[in-house]
Amino acid sequence: MAADLAYAIVQTVHNFGAVAVVGSPAAAWVWQREQRMPPMALVWLTLSGWIIQALSGSAFAVTSYTSRGELPEVAGVAFVALCVKVLCAVVGMVLLCAFSWTSWRQRMQLWIWPSLVGIGATALTGAAFLRWFG
């Protein structure tokens, strides 16, 4: 029962991170399409979402190891899905850091938001495959 509660808490945190990695860039994309620079709060919220996704994703493994004494077996389609999710998180964080801490912001403005929406949607799709094929 304690393990189930731990999994539920981790899943809840992971779900809120998923909302942030798709919803925040979607909102920023709307701002950008209206010829306005999105507030930096959306950049930080999206970056926070990716960090939450990475940490809570790792927490699934820790919870499994703590409760069962072993890591979950992830192979085949589930392994590919996990790799896609990790790659999406890394790419999302790198893009957001580049956008935040470089002078490229104006040049990146046109393509970064739809790209981040696509990266987030790809990670969420990977989550479905990881869940049902894992």
C-alpha positions in Angstrom: 0.0 0.0 0.0 2.9 2.4 0.8 4.4 1.6 -2.6 1.1 2.4 -4.3 0.9 5.7 -2.5 4.5 6.5 -3.5 3.7 5.7 -7.2 0.6 7.8 -7.1 2.5 10.8 -5.7 5.2 10.4 -8.2 2.7 10.1 -11.0 0.8 13.2 -9.9 4.1 15.3 -9.9 5.0 13.8 -13.3 1.5 14.7 -14.7 1.9 18.4 -13.5 5.3 18.5 -15.2 3.7 17.2 -18.4 1.1 20.0 -18.3 3.9 22.5 -18.0 6.0 21.1 -20.9 3.1 21.3 -23.3 0.9 24.1 -21.9 3.5 26.7 -21.3 5.1 26.6 -24.8 1.6 26.5 -26.3 0.7 29.7 -24.4 4.0 31.3 -25.4 3.3 30.4 -29.0 0.0 32.2 -28.9 1.8 35.3 -27.5 4.4 35.0 -30.3 1.7 34.7 -33.0 0.2 37.9 -31.7 3.5 39.6 -32.4 4.3 39.9 -28.7 7.3 38.6 -26.8 6.0 35.9 -24.3 6.8 36.6 -20.6 10.0 35.0 -19.3 7.8 33.3 -16.7 6.6 30.9 -19.5 10.2 30.1 -20.3 10.9 29.3 -16.7 7.7 27.4 -16.2 8.5 25.2 -19.3 12.1 24.6 -18.1 10.8 23.8 -14.6 8.3 21.3 -16.2 11.2 19.5 -18.0 13.2 19.4 -14.8 10.2 18.0 -13.0 9.7 15.4 -15.7 13.3 14.2 -15.4 13.3 14.1 -11.6 9.9 12.4 -11.3 10.8 10.0 -14.1 13.8 9.0 -12.1 11.6 8.8 -9.0 9.6 6.0 -10.7 12.8 3.9 -10.8 13.7 4.7 -7.2 10.2 3.8 -6.0 10.4 0.5 -7.8 13.8 -0.3 -6.5 12.8 0.7 -2.9 9.6 -1.2 -2.9 10.5 -4.3 -4.9 14.3 -4.4 -4.6 14.8 -4.2 -8.3 14.4 -1.8 -11.2 11.5 -2.4 -13.6 12.3 -4.4 -16.7 12.1 -2.0 -19.6 12.8 -3.6 -23.0 11.7 -3.4 -26.7 9.1 -0.7 -27.4 9.1 0.5 -23.8 12.9 1.0 -23.9 12.6 3.0 -27.1 9.8 5.1 -25.6 11.9 5.8 -22.5 14.9 6.8 -24.7 12.6 9.2 -26.6 11.3 10.7 -23.4 14.8 11.3 -22.1 15.9 12.8 -25.4 12.9 15.1 -25.4 13.7 16.3 -21.9 17.4 17.0 -22.8 16.5 18.8 -26.0 13.8 20.8 -24.3 16.1 21.9 -21.5 19.0 22.8 -23.9 16.7 24.8 -26.1 15.2 26.7 -23.2 18.7 27.4 -21.7 19.9 28.7 -25.1 16.8 30.9 -25.4 17.2 32.2 -21.9 21.0 32.8 -21.7 22.0 33.8 -25.2 21.5 36.7 -27.6 19.7 34.4 -30.0 16.3 35.1 -28.4 15.0 37.2 -31.3 16.1 34.7 -33.9 14.8 31.7 -32.0 11.4 33.3 -31.2 9.8 32.2 -34.4 10.5 28.5 -34.2 11.2 27.7 -30.5 7.6 27.6 -29.3 6.1 25.3 -31.9 9.2 23.1 -31.6 8.7 22.9 -27.8 5.0 22.0 -28.2 6.1 19.2 -30.6 8.8 18.0 -28.3 6.4 18.0 -25.3 3.7 16.1 -27.3 6.3 13.6 -28.4 7.4 13.0 -24.8 3.7 12.5 -23.8 3.2 10.0 -26.6 6.3 8.2 -25.5 4.8 8.0 -22.0 1.8 6.1 -23.3 4.0 3.6 -25.1 6.2 3.2 -22.0 3.2 2.6 -19.8 1.4 0.0 -22.0 4.5 -1.8 -23.4 6.5 -1.7 -20.2 
